[in-house]
Amino acid sequence: MRRAGFTLIEMMIYLGVLGVVLAAVASVELVARRSAASESGALIALQDERRAAELFMRDVEGAAAAKILDGGRGLELKIPAEREGRRLSGRTATIVWKLDPKRPHLVRETDAPGKGTDSSAILCQSCDGARFTRDGASVTVEIDLTALQGGTVLSRRTVTLRAVRRVDAEEKE
């Protein structure tokens, strides 16, 4: 006569099958999380690239003067101050693009007349390097981007942006 309940062998088989099923579910979950993290890191790098490109083009195209700083590690732009579409004589805003020496961030510092110095705006949180060059009215920057997630490098690439100043002005190097 058999008693109600499970035998020890039946319980061991059940626990073994349950362990295999839970391991499979956990591995699928882990792969899904890693994939989402990788896409998130890549998306952040892409957004950084887009934002830096838009601002770089706008800044350089409106600059009256461009000066390479620190052997190509920074860029200073002089932008004519405007009010209601008219240039204010002699008044300029200064915009400096450079790498943050403490972190791998590309920053943009502005100093507008009457507004004082703006705190640094981080343009790119995934920048390992930036090299600025100038050839006449054109200014080029090469930005080394690294997509990171939790200290793991997902991808590396170099983006080159080139813009031409539209404002003609005398400038001193």
Residue, then its C-alpha position, 0 to 999 in steps of 0.5 A: m500500500r502506497r502512502a500519500g506524498f512524494t518519495l525522496i527520489e521524486m523530490m530530487i528529480y523535481l528539484g533537478v528539473l526546477g534548477v535547470v528551468l530556473a537557470a535557463v530563465a536566468s540566462v535569458e534574463l541576463v542576456a536581455r539586460r546586457s543587450a538593453a545596457s549595450e543599446s543604452g550606452a550606444l544611444i548615449a554616445l550617439q546623442d552626445e555626437r549629435r548634440a556636439a555636432e549641432l553646437f559645433m556647426r552653429d558656433v563655428e559658422g557664427a564665429a568672427a574669430a577662431k583660435i586653436l588652444d593648447g596645441g589642438r586640445g581646445l578651441e576659442l571662438k569669438i562670436p559677435a553679440e547681436r540684439e534684434g538681428r543687428r551686430l553690436s559693435g565691438r561686443t563679442a561672446t567667447i566660447v571655448w571648447k575643450l576636454d575636461p582635464k579631470r574627466p573624459h568630457l568635452v565641455r563648452e564654456t561661454d562668456a557672453p557680454g553682460k551675462g558673465t561666465d556660464s558654467s561649463a556645459i558638458l557636450c559629450q560624456s563619452c569623449d576620450g579625446a578631441r583634436f582641433t585644427r584650423d585651415g583658414a576659415s574652416v575648423t575641424v574637430e576629431i572627437d574620440l567617442t567610447a560607449l561605456q556601460g558599467g565600466t565595460v567598453l561597448s564600442r569606440r569610434t572617432v567622429t570628425l566634424r568640419a565647419v566653415r566660418r561665415v563671418d569675415a573679420e580680421e583676427k590675430e593668432 
